Amino acid sequence: MNSLLQRISGFIERHTLCESDHRILLAISGGPDSVFLAFALQKLKYEIALVHINYQLRGQESDQEEALVRKYAADWEVPLFVKKLETKSQVGAGKDSLQVVARRIRYDFFEKIMDEEGYHRCALAHQADDQSEQALLSLLTGNAAEVLQKIPAKRGRFIRPLLEISREEILEALQANNLAYAIDSSNLKNDYLRNQVRNIIRPVLRDFNPRADEQLRSKQQLYEKQKAFLDVLLDQWMKSCLLSEEEDSIQQIDWRPFVDSWGKEQLPLLLAHILGKWGLHGHLLWQGVDLLDSQVGKVLWVGENCLRRLRNGLSWGKEAEKPTETIQIKAPEMQHLPKVWNWGNVQLRLSFLLSGKPQLSNRRHFYLDFDKLRFPLSLRAWREGDYMQPLGMAGHKKLSDIFVDEKYTSVQKRQAFVLEDSTKVLLLSDFRIADSVRLTERTERILLVEMI
């Protein structure tokens, strides 16, 4: 037992799970792992309290587990917090599975007790065998961004001190110290994939190789180090490929710099890394990676956010609706400028200049010769078939061709607007003005259009 305690203490110290004076709330089911963890933390002189949830899913068996936990709390003279509930009724009222509902209930309860009673950490009794099962599950389901996925030793205030202790060692220690424990009969049924891994797959693997679990955990540790190293490199590439966008709610990447260095076959690695940073996980993450092989404009909706395939990248975020209204600007209104209009994710301000040397027009500021305009002016979204004579060009060009040449992103294209008079398009957002309204030496009055 002393050897086990030293290993647990060393694991806690190496992973900085908690301090020696921390008050620990310990989640105890009554099963062997949690009973052993409670016993071990007491031996290590931690101040603990027990927390137990009776889901009332297995009738008398559930009540017997609660009774055992209450007996341990009394024998050890430690605080106990118990929550008893009708889990099945909560599952029936929603769309989530029993496992999802049960997990949400217990973590919410653990958080509540820590907040109200002043406990620094909540200890969970996952052990080395659970670690092996998690690795196999990540290989079998294909949902995780990582293969050989590990259960973390620490996540926020939740800690797992037993991840290097096997179930066999735990059972031997319980027997040596005459500690009773309960067996959850539902773990013996193969209704869930995790139980099938535990009861069928792992025994077969151990038949072929008695050291299968040990070797699997060793591979986990090696993979974890490799992934940490790769993440540093991918973080650097993410910064290189991330575009600075005016729209605060939209993030965009241009993957061409990465492809130039590593080739397109390595691109899924970068995309999986970035999508994980953007909060996509499981099937959604891999559906996002699959956009690499989709046509430009293909989207994946995740709640209110949209992941969109661009010509050379992806965009992610809450996209504003494409404006559909047309704003009419009559000549007499010019005397009341400056005036501001909302247009999608931007604001447009029109100002009337009589003097001063203006700067050159750019993608955010447009200077037009006021006396060359034919009122009324119209501010509207671009339409298929629109064309203009861009500044400096002799001929006309379709806006759709300009979008291609200027490498407009899908967000820019969807939010693009034009200002036109009664005869022609005067300017295109994020591009330039028409040649016919450029400033000359004879210009006396100037209309300034700003995207702010």
C-alpha positions as CSV (number, residue, x, y, z in Angstrom):
1,M,0.0,0.0,0.0
2,N,2.8,2.4,0.8
3,S,4.2,1.9,-2.7
4,L,0.8,2.8,-4.2
5,L,0.5,5.8,-2.0
6,Q,4.0,7.0,-3.1
7,R,3.1,6.6,-6.8
8,I,-0.2,8.5,-6.3
9,S,1.5,11.3,-4.4
10,G,4.2,11.5,-7.1
11,F,1.6,11.7,-9.8
12,I,-0.2,14.5,-8.0
13,E,3.0,16.4,-7.7
14,R,4.2,15.9,-11.3
15,H,0.9,17.0,-12.7
16,T,0.3,19.8,-10.1
17,L,-3.2,18.4,-9.4
18,C,-3.6,20.1,-6.1
19,E,-1.8,21.6,-3.1
20,S,-1.3,19.8,0.2
21,D,-3.7,22.2,2.0
22,H,-6.4,22.0,-0.6
23,R,-9.9,20.7,0.4
24,I,-10.8,17.9,-1.9
25,L,-14.4,16.9,-2.9
26,L,-14.3,13.3,-3.9
27,A,-16.8,11.8,-6.3
28,I,-17.7,8.3,-4.9
29,S,-20.0,5.8,-6.5
30,G,-19.3,3.0,-4.1
31,G,-17.4,1.1,-6.7
32,P,-13.8,-0.2,-6.2
33,D,-12.0,2.7,-7.9
34,S,-13.7,5.6,-6.0
35,V,-13.6,3.7,-2.6
36,F,-9.8,3.2,-3.0
37,L,-9.2,6.8,-4.1
38,A,-11.1,8.1,-1.0
39,F,-9.1,5.7,1.2
40,A,-5.8,6.7,-0.4
41,L,-6.3,10.5,-0.2
42,Q,-7.1,10.2,3.5
43,K,-3.9,8.2,4.0
44,L,-2.0,11.0,2.2
45,K,-3.5,13.5,4.8
46,Y,-5.8,15.4,2.4
47,E,-9.0,17.0,3.8
48,I,-11.7,15.3,1.8
49,A,-15.5,15.2,1.6
50,L,-17.6,12.7,-0.3
51,V,-20.2,13.4,-3.0
52,H,-22.5,10.8,-4.3
53,I,-25.3,10.8,-6.8
54,N,-28.0,8.1,-6.7
55,Y,-29.5,8.0,-10.2
56,Q,-32.1,5.4,-9.1
57,L,-31.6,3.5,-12.3
58,R,-30.9,0.1,-10.8
59,G,-33.5,-0.1,-8.0
60,Q,-32.2,-1.8,-4.8
61,E,-28.7,-1.9,-6.1
62,S,-28.5,1.9,-6.4
63,D,-29.8,2.2,-2.8
64,Q,-27.3,-0.3,-1.5
65,E,-24.4,1.8,-3.1
66,E,-25.7,4.9,-1.4
67,A,-25.9,3.1,1.9
68,L,-22.3,1.9,1.5
69,V,-21.1,5.5,0.8
70,R,-23.0,6.8,3.8
71,K,-21.3,4.1,6.0
72,Y,-17.9,5.1,4.8
73,A,-18.6,8.8,5.4
74,A,-19.7,7.9,9.0
75,D,-16.7,5.6,9.6
76,W,-14.2,8.1,8.3
77,E,-16.0,11.1,9.8
78,V,-16.0,13.1,6.6
79,P,-18.7,15.3,5.2
80,L,-21.1,13.7,2.6
81,F,-23.3,15.3,0.0
82,V,-25.9,13.1,-1.7
83,K,-28.2,13.9,-4.6
84,K,-31.0,11.5,-5.4
85,L,-33.0,12.0,-8.6
86,E,-35.3,10.5,-11.2
87,T,-32.8,10.3,-14.1
88,K,-35.1,8.5,-16.6
89,S,-37.8,11.2,-16.3
90,Q,-35.2,13.9,-17.3
91,V,-34.0,11.8,-20.2
92,G,-37.6,11.4,-21.4
93,A,-38.1,15.2,-21.3
94,G,-35.2,16.0,-23.7
95,K,-33.3,14.8,-26.7
96,D,-30.0,13.8,-24.9
97,S,-29.1,10.3,-24.1
98,L,-29.0,8.8,-20.6
99,Q,-25.2,9.0,-20.5
100,V,-25.2,12.7,-21.5
101,V,-27.9,13.6,-19.0
102,A,-26.2,11.7,-16.2
103,R,-22.9,13.4,-16.9
104,R,-24.4,16.8,-17.0
105,I,-26.2,16.2,-13.7
106,R,-23.2,15.0,-11.8
107,Y,-20.8,17.7,-13.0
108,D,-23.3,20.5,-12.3
109,F,-23.8,19.1,-8.8
110,F,-20.0,18.8,-8.2
111,E,-19.5,22.4,-9.3
112,K,-22.3,23.5,-7.1
113,I,-20.9,21.8,-4.0
114,M,-17.4,23.1,-4.6
115,D,-18.7,26.7,-5.0
116,E,-21.0,26.6,-2.0
117,E,-18.8,24.6,0.4
118,G,-15.4,26.0,-0.6
119,Y,-13.6,22.9,-2.0
120,H,-10.6,23.6,-4.2
121,R,-10.7,20.4,-6.3
122,C,-13.0,17.5,-7.2
123,A,-11.2,14.2,-7.5
124,L,-12.5,11.6,-10.0
125,A,-11.5,7.9,-9.8
126,H,-10.5,7.2,-13.4
127,Q,-7.6,4.7,-13.4
128,A,-5.1,3.2,-15.8
129,D,-7.6,0.7,-17.3
130,D,-9.9,3.6,-18.1
131,Q,-7.0,5.2,-19.9
132,S,-6.5,2.2,-22.1
133,E,-10.2,2.0,-22.9
134,Q,-10.2,5.7,-23.9
135,A,-7.4,5.1,-26.3
136,L,-9.2,2.2,-28.0
137,L,-12.5,4.2,-28.1
138,S,-10.7,7.1,-29.9
139,L,-9.5,4.6,-32.5
140,L,-12.8,2.9,-33.0
141,T,-15.2,5.8,-33.1
142,G,-13.1,8.1,-35.4
143,N,-14.6,11.2,-33.8
144,A,-11.6,12.5,-31.8
145,A,-9.2,14.9,-33.4
146,E,-6.4,12.8,-31.8
147,V,-5.8,9.1,-32.0
148,L,-4.9,7.3,-28.8
149,Q,-6.8,10.0,-27.0
150,K,-5.9,10.3,-23.3
151,I,-8.1,11.1,-20.3
152,P,-6.5,14.3,-18.9
153,A,-5.1,14.2,-15.4
154,K,-6.5,17.7,-14.8
155,R,-9.3,19.7,-16.4
156,G,-10.1,22.9,-14.6
157,R,-10.9,22.0,-11.0
158,F,-11.4,18.3,-11.7
159,I,-8.4,16.0,-11.1
160,R,-7.7,12.3,-11.6
161,P,-4.9,11.0,-9.3
162,L,-5.3,7.3,-10.2
163,L,-4.4,7.4,-13.9
164,E,-1.2,5.4,-13.4
165,I,-2.8,2.8,-11.1
166,S,-4.4,-0.3,-12.6
167,R,-7.7,-1.9,-11.6
168,E,-5.8,-5.1,-10.6
169,E,-3.6,-3.1,-8.1
170,I,-6.7,-1.3,-6.8
171,L,-8.6,-4.6,-6.1
172,E,-5.5,-6.1,-4.3
173,A,-5.2,-3.0,-2.1
174,L,-9.0,-3.1,-1.2
175,Q,-8.7,-6.7,-0.3
176,A,-5.5,-6.1,1.8
177,N,-7.3,-3.3,3.7
178,N,-10.7,-5.1,4.1
179,L,-12.5,-2.4,2.2
180,A,-15.9,-3.3,0.9
181,Y,-17.1,-2.0,-2.5
182,A,-20.1,-2.4,-4.8
183,I,-20.2,-3.8,-8.3
184,D,-22.3,-1.9,-10.9
185,S,-24.1,-4.6,-12.8
186,S,-24.7,-2.3,-15.7
187,N,-20.9,-2.4,-16.4
188,L,-21.3,-6.1,-17.1
189,K,-23.8,-5.5,-19.9
190,N,-22.5,-4.8,-23.4
191,D,-25.1,-2.2,-24.2
192,Y,-22.6,0.6,-24.7
193,L,-19.4,0.7,-26.8
194,R,-17.3,1.4,-23.7
195,N,-18.5,-1.8,-22.1
196,Q,-17.8,-3.8,-25.2
197,V,-14.3,-2.4,-25.2
198,R,-13.9,-3.3,-21.6
199,N,-15.5,-6.7,-21.6
200,I,-14.7,-8.0,-25.1
201,I,-11.9,-6.2,-26.9
202,R,-9.4,-5.7,-24.1
203,P,-9.6,-9.3,-22.9
204,V,-8.9,-10.5,-26.5
205,L,-6.0,-8.1,-26.8
206,R,-4.5,-9.4,-23.5
207,D,-4.9,-13.0,-24.7
208,F,-2.7,-12.1,-27.7
209,N,-0.3,-9.9,-25.7
210,P,-0.4,-9.8,-21.8
211,R,1.3,-6.4,-21.9
212,A,-1.2,-4.9,-24.4
213,D,-2.5,-2.3,-21.8
214,E,0.9,-1.3,-20.8
215,Q,2.1,-0.9,-24.3
216,L,-1.0,1.0,-25.3
217,R,-0.5,3.5,-22.5
218,S,3.2,3.9,-23.5
219,K,2.1,4.7,-27.0
220,Q,-0.4,7.2,-25.6
221,Q,2.4,9.0,-23.8
222,L,4.7,9.1,-26.9
223,Y,1.8,10.3,-29.1
224,E,1.0,13.0,-26.5
225,K,4.6,14.3,-26.8
226,Q,4.5,14.2,-30.5
227,K,1.2,16.0,-30.7
228,A,2.4,18.7,-28.3
229,F,5.4,19.3,-30.6
230,L,3.2,19.3,-33.7
231,D,0.7,21.7,-32.1
232,V,3.5,24.3,-31.6
233,L,4.3,24.1,-35.4
234,L,0.6,24.2,-36.4
235,D,0.0,27.2,-34.1
236,Q,2.7,29.1,-36.0
237,W,1.2,28.1,-39.3
238,M,-2.3,29.1,-38.1
239,K,-1.0,32.6,-37.3
240,S,0.6,32.8,-40.8
241,C,-2.6,31.7,-42.6
242,L,-5.1,33.7,-40.5
243,L,-6.4,36.7,-42.3
244,S,-7.0,40.0,-40.6
245,E,-10.7,40.7,-41.3
246,E,-12.6,43.9,-40.8
247,E,-15.7,41.9,-39.7
248,D,-15.1,41.1,-36.1
249,S,-17.4,38.1,-36.1
250,I,-15.7,36.4,-39.0
251,Q,-12.4,34.6,-39.0
252,Q,-10.7,33.5,-42.3
253,I,-7.7,31.5,-43.2
254,D,-5.8,31.4,-46.5
255,W,-4.0,28.1,-46.6
256,R,-1.8,28.8,-49.6
257,P,1.4,29.6,-47.6
258,F,1.1,26.3,-45.8
259,V,0.4,24.3,-49.0
260,D,3.4,26.0,-50.7
261,S,5.7,24.7,-47.9
262,W,4.1,21.3,-47.1
263,G,1.9,20.3,-49.9
264,K,-1.9,19.8,-50.0
265,E,-1.6,16.3,-48.6
266,Q,-0.6,17.7,-45.2
267,L,-3.4,20.3,-45.2
268,P,-6.0,18.2,-43.2
269,L,-3.5,18.3,-40.3
270,L,-3.6,22.1,-40.3
271,L,-7.4,22.3,-40.8
272,A,-8.1,19.9,-38.0
273,H,-5.9,22.0,-35.7
274,I,-7.5,25.2,-36.6
275,L,-11.1,23.9,-36.5
276,G,-10.4,22.6,-33.0
277,K,-9.2,26.0,-32.0
278,W,-12.5,27.4,-33.4
279,G,-14.4,25.1,-31.2
280,L,-15.4,22.3,-33.6
281,H,-15.1,18.7,-32.3
282,G,-16.1,15.1,-33.1
283,H,-18.0,14.6,-36.4
284,L,-18.4,18.3,-37.0
285,L,-14.6,18.8,-37.0
286,W,-14.1,16.1,-39.6
287,Q,-17.0,17.4,-41.7
288,G,-15.3,20.7,-41.6
289,V,-12.0,19.1,-42.8
290,D,-14.0,17.5,-45.6
291,L,-14.8,20.9,-47.0
292,L,-11.3,20.8,-48.4
293,D,-12.7,18.5,-51.2
294,S,-15.9,20.5,-51.6
295,Q,-16.7,23.2,-54.1
296,V,-16.2,26.9,-53.3
297,G,-19.1,28.3,-51.3
298,K,-20.1,25.0,-49.6
299,V,-21.1,25.6,-46.0
300,L,-21.4,23.7,-42.7
301,W,-23.7,25.3,-40.2
302,V,-22.9,24.8,-36.5
303,G,-25.6,26.5,-34.5
304,E,-25.6,30.2,-35.5
305,N,-22.1,30.0,-36.9
306,C,-21.2,29.1,-40.5
307,L,-18.0,27.3,-41.7
308,R,-17.6,28.3,-45.4
309,R,-15.3,26.9,-48.1
310,L,-13.5,29.8,-49.8
311,R,-11.4,29.6,-52.9
312,N,-8.1,29.1,-51.0
313,G,-9.3,28.7,-47.4
314,L,-12.2,28.7,-44.9
315,S,-14.2,31.3,-43.1
316,W,-15.9,30.8,-39.7
317,G,-18.3,32.9,-37.6
318,K,-21.7,34.4,-37.4
319,E,-22.4,35.8,-40.9
320,A,-24.5,38.9,-41.3
321,E,-27.5,38.7,-43.6
322,K,-27.0,40.1,-47.1
323,P,-28.6,43.5,-47.2
324,T,-31.5,43.7,-49.6
325,E,-32.8,47.3,-49.3
326,T,-32.0,50.1,-51.7
327,I,-31.2,53.5,-50.2
328,Q,-32.1,56.5,-52.4
329,I,-30.0,59.7,-52.1
330,K,-31.5,62.8,-53.7
331,A,-29.5,65.8,-54.6
332,P,-31.0,68.2,-52.1
333,E,-30.0,65.9,-49.3
334,M,-26.3,66.6,-49.9
335,Q,-26.5,69.8,-48.0
336,H,-27.3,67.8,-44.9
337,L,-24.2,65.6,-45.1
338,P,-22.3,64.0,-43.4
339,K,-24.8,61.2,-43.0
340,V,-24.3,57.6,-42.0
341,W,-26.1,54.4,-43.2
342,N,-25.8,50.9,-41.8
343,W,-25.0,48.3,-44.5
344,G,-24.5,44.7,-43.4
345,N,-21.4,44.6,-41.1
346,V,-20.2,48.1,-42.0
347,Q,-21.4,51.7,-41.8
348,L,-21.2,54.1,-44.7
349,R,-20.7,57.8,-44.2
350,L,-21.2,60.3,-47.0
351,S,-19.5,63.7,-46.7
352,F,-19.5,66.8,-48.9
353,L,-16.0,68.4,-49.5
354,L,-15.6,71.9,-50.9
355,S,-11.9,72.5,-50.3
356,G,-8.7,70.7,-49.3
357,K,-6.6,68.2,-51.2
358,P,-8.1,64.7,-50.8
359,Q,-6.1,61.6,-50.6
360,L,-6.2,58.9,-53.3
361,S,-9.3,56.7,-53.2
362,N,-8.6,53.3,-51.5
363,R,-10.7,50.3,-50.4
364,R,-12.2,52.2,-47.5
365,H,-12.4,55.8,-48.7
366,F,-13.8,56.8,-52.1
367,Y,-13.5,60.3,-53.6
368,L,-16.0,61.2,-56.4
369,D,-16.4,64.3,-58.5
370,F,-19.7,65.6,-57.3
371,D,-20.6,67.5,-60.4
372,K,-20.2,64.4,-62.6
373,L,-23.0,62.6,-60.7
374,R,-26.5,62.2,-62.0
375,F,-29.1,62.2,-59.2
376,P,-30.7,60.4,-57.5
377,L,-28.0,58.0,-56.3
378,S,-28.8,54.5,-55.2
379,L,-27.0,52.5,-52.6
380,R,-27.7,48.8,-53.0
381,A,-26.3,45.2,-53.0
382,W,-24.6,44.2,-56.2
383,R,-26.5,42.0,-58.6
384,E,-25.5,39.5,-61.3
385,G,-25.1,41.3,-64.6
386,D,-23.8,44.5,-62.9
387,Y,-20.7,46.0,-64.7
388,M,-18.6,49.2,-64.3
389,Q,-15.7,51.0,-65.9
390,P,-13.0,50.8,-63.2
391,L,-10.7,53.8,-62.6
392,G,-7.8,53.7,-65.1
393,M,-9.5,51.2,-67.5
394,A,-10.7,52.1,-71.0
395,G,-13.5,49.4,-71.1
396,H,-16.2,48.0,-68.9
397,K,-16.0,44.9,-66.7
398,K,-18.5,42.6,-65.0
399,L,-18.5,42.8,-61.2
400,S,-18.5,39.0,-61.0
401,D,-15.2,39.1,-63.0
402,I,-13.8,41.7,-60.7
403,F,-14.5,39.5,-57.7
404,V,-12.5,36.7,-59.2
405,D,-9.6,38.9,-60.2
406,E,-9.5,40.7,-56.8
407,K,-9.8,37.4,-54.9
408,Y,-12.9,38.5,-53.0
409,T,-13.7,36.2,-50.1
410,S,-17.2,34.8,-50.0
411,V,-18.0,37.2,-47.1
412,Q,-16.8,40.2,-49.1
413,K,-18.8,39.1,-52.1
414,R,-22.0,38.6,-50.1
415,Q,-21.6,42.0,-48.4
416,A,-20.5,43.9,-51.5
417,F,-22.5,47.0,-52.4
418,V,-22.5,49.5,-55.3
419,L,-23.3,53.2,-55.4
420,E,-24.9,54.1,-58.7
421,D,-26.5,57.1,-60.3
422,S,-29.2,57.1,-62.9
423,T,-26.8,55.9,-65.6
424,K,-23.9,53.8,-64.2
425,V,-22.2,52.2,-61.2
426,L,-20.1,54.8,-59.5
427,L,-18.1,52.6,-57.1
428,L,-17.8,49.0,-55.9
429,S,-17.1,48.3,-52.2
430,D,-13.6,47.0,-51.4
431,F,-12.5,47.9,-54.9
432,R,-12.5,51.4,-56.5
433,I,-14.6,54.1,-58.2
434,A,-15.6,54.4,-61.8
435,D,-13.3,56.2,-64.2
436,S,-16.0,58.6,-65.2
437,V,-16.3,60.2,-61.8
438,R,-12.6,60.5,-61.0
439,L,-11.1,63.7,-59.6
440,T,-9.4,66.1,-62.1
441,E,-7.8,69.5,-61.9
442,R,-11.2,71.0,-62.7
443,T,-13.0,69.3,-59.8
444,E,-14.6,71.8,-57.5
445,R,-16.9,69.7,-55.3
446,I,-16.2,66.2,-53.9
447,L,-18.3,63.5,-52.5
448,L,-16.4,61.3,-50.0
449,V,-17.8,57.8,-49.3
450,E,-16.3,56.1,-46.3
451,M,-16.6,52.5,-45.0
452,I,-16.4,52.9,-41.2
